Amino acid sequence: MNNPIAASVEVLAFDVFGTVVDWRSSVIAEGEQLGRTKGLKVDWSAFADAWRAVYRPSLDRVQKGELPWTKLDVLHRMSLEEILKKFKIEGLNDDEKDHFNRVWHRLKPWPDSIAGLQCLKTRFVITTLSNGNISLLTNMAKHAGLPWDCILSAENVQHYKPAPETYCLVPDLFDLKPEQVMLVAAHENDLQSAQKHGLRAAFVHRPLEHGPGKAASMPAAGKYDLVAKDFLDLASQMGI
Amino acid sequence: MNNPIAASVEVLAFDVFGTVVDWRSSVIAEGEQLGRTKGLKVDWSAFADAWRAVYRPSLDRVQKGELPWTKLDVLHRMSLEEILKKFKIEGLNDDEKDHFNRVWHRLKPWPDSIAGLQCLKTRFVITTLSNGNISLLTNMAKHAGLPWDCILSAENVQHYKPAPETYCLVPDLFDLKPEQVMLVAAHENDLQSAQKHGLRAAFVHRPLEHGPGKAASMPAAGKYDLVAKDFLDLASQMGI
């Protein structure tokens, strides 16, 4: 293996929403299906964006202590009520809302995700490191065919990223030095937080996460250990 | 599905040592290999039994508060020193001891385990629920090809089985009633503890766990929800 980083890394820890799965088009597709069934006229792209926009603020309420530890399923369900009101959507009973809330368990992977993970799994331990709760990540993996070796979550430490406990979890559990663990993410803030705690960082470009024409800019050269265009490119750069 | 239990159960949680993997013959085989390499004359069957015999007392030291939370890898490593002395084995350096200690990450599955789990996985969420630490269970799965949907451990709750926290973990994480979770184990004490907390219980007979001629007796009829002769039989009784 020519890449000295690849030679020293043992575990790849993946951010999930946006990095492994395409939350936006998955929520839109299920929204459109729900709209057809229930005869609703809704801009589901705007709905998906609005629901996701309250994600970070809801995690922050937990991290600031305004809420006790609350798993993401419950935060999503609380914010769903708010967004349904905002879009004047009525006529859904609790079972229908609960089912729609679990769309986050059924998010679709990016086209390269499964093949890339299968490839990376031959050489590294691959685990989630997500704010999604353990059952959400387990059901998503089962639904989508994501071949994780291990499911790790903010729920393991009852703190949401970017709390230090989340990044330190992986080296602690696996008895590794932080630099033997690499976070893989499409978001620079996540990668920079991981780097603060000594983890390696691989940026993967997901230009369609927020819809067409809204791609994040590519990071400056040298800012992260690796910059990859998708998981297959990541595997190739890691010498597989 | 004819079986009403199978229809209501969502998650199967598996005890691992002895139930999924054959710890005894795996430790014996690696011991014999080590013996050949280092020129040691040791009764490795007796060694494996002695090492395992201090497993439960070492967990109890943690549960009684004599030790702070200590992961199983570390308990195994402490007891390895003790057993090496008992068997008058000298001349192993720390790296060799550390490697041998990780034989618990490399235990071999029973012949039916992989096929049975693959089958059960088509209908149920399958997870570990073991006193083994998360990295041990992850490495074991990767090494042996065990297709878990999720790795759950005493380490998640920092209490060893039979602490209530361990059995309650699975319904808590998956938002299920206890009776929607079934523990699968080869040990009656584990199953009875699970039943106390409302979980379903499936006994799987592993007559060779402690070596030839030392099979546990079959449980009385009706004591558990299911009694199976192996994981394929379990799948069949679960209507798959």
Interface residues (C-beta under 8 A of the other chain):
Chain A: D73 V125 T127 N133 I134 S135 T138 N139 A141 K142 D149 C150 I151 L152 E155 N156 L173 F174 D175
Chain B: D73 V125 T127 N133 I134 S135 T138 N139 A141 K142 D149 C150 I151 L152 E155 N156 L173 F174 D175
